[in-house]
Amino acid sequence: MASKMLKLISLDAIPEGGSLIVAGPRGTEIALFKIKGAVYALDNACPHSEGPLGKGELNS
């Protein structure tokens, strides 16, 4: 399976230890998290409460 990469935003725009919500493809929202310099991208919808994942508390 081939992976696809999509440039969403400059890495400098994501605060260290924090998150940022950006527009994804086809009207989706993506939550970006930066932890110790590494960036993680997830669907912005929390699977438990359907709230915005990127606005939650980050514990690393």
C-alpha positions in Angstrom: 0.0 0.0 0.0 1.5 3.4 -1.0 1.4 6.2 1.5 0.5 9.7 0.6 1.9 12.8 2.1 0.0 16.1 2.1 1.6 19.4 3.2 -0.8 21.1 5.6 1.3 23.8 7.3 4.8 24.8 8.3 6.1 22.7 11.2 7.2 26.0 12.9 3.5 26.9 13.3 2.8 24.0 15.6 3.7 24.9 19.2 6.1 22.4 21.0 4.0 20.3 23.4 0.8 21.7 21.9 -1.6 21.2 19.1 -3.1 22.9 16.0 -6.2 22.1 14.0 -5.9 22.5 10.3 -8.2 21.9 7.3 -7.6 18.5 5.7 -8.8 17.0 2.4 -12.5 17.0 1.4 -13.6 19.2 4.3 -12.1 17.1 7.1 -10.2 18.6 10.1 -6.8 17.2 11.2 -5.3 17.7 14.7 -1.5 18.1 14.6 0.5 17.6 17.8 4.2 18.3 18.3 5.9 16.3 21.1 9.7 16.5 21.5 10.1 17.8 18.0 8.0 15.0 16.4 4.7 15.8 14.7 1.7 13.5 14.8 -1.5 13.9 12.7 -4.8 12.5 13.7 -8.5 12.9 12.6 -9.7 15.8 14.8 -12.8 13.9 16.0 -12.5 12.2 19.4 -13.8 8.6 19.1 -15.3 8.7 22.6 -17.2 12.0 22.8 -17.0 13.2 19.1 -15.5 16.5 20.3 -12.5 18.2 18.8 -9.4 16.1 19.6 -7.1 19.0 19.0 -8.7 21.1 21.7 -8.2 18.5 24.4 -5.5 18.2 27.0 -2.1 16.8 25.9 -0.2 14.5 28.3 3.0 13.2 26.9 
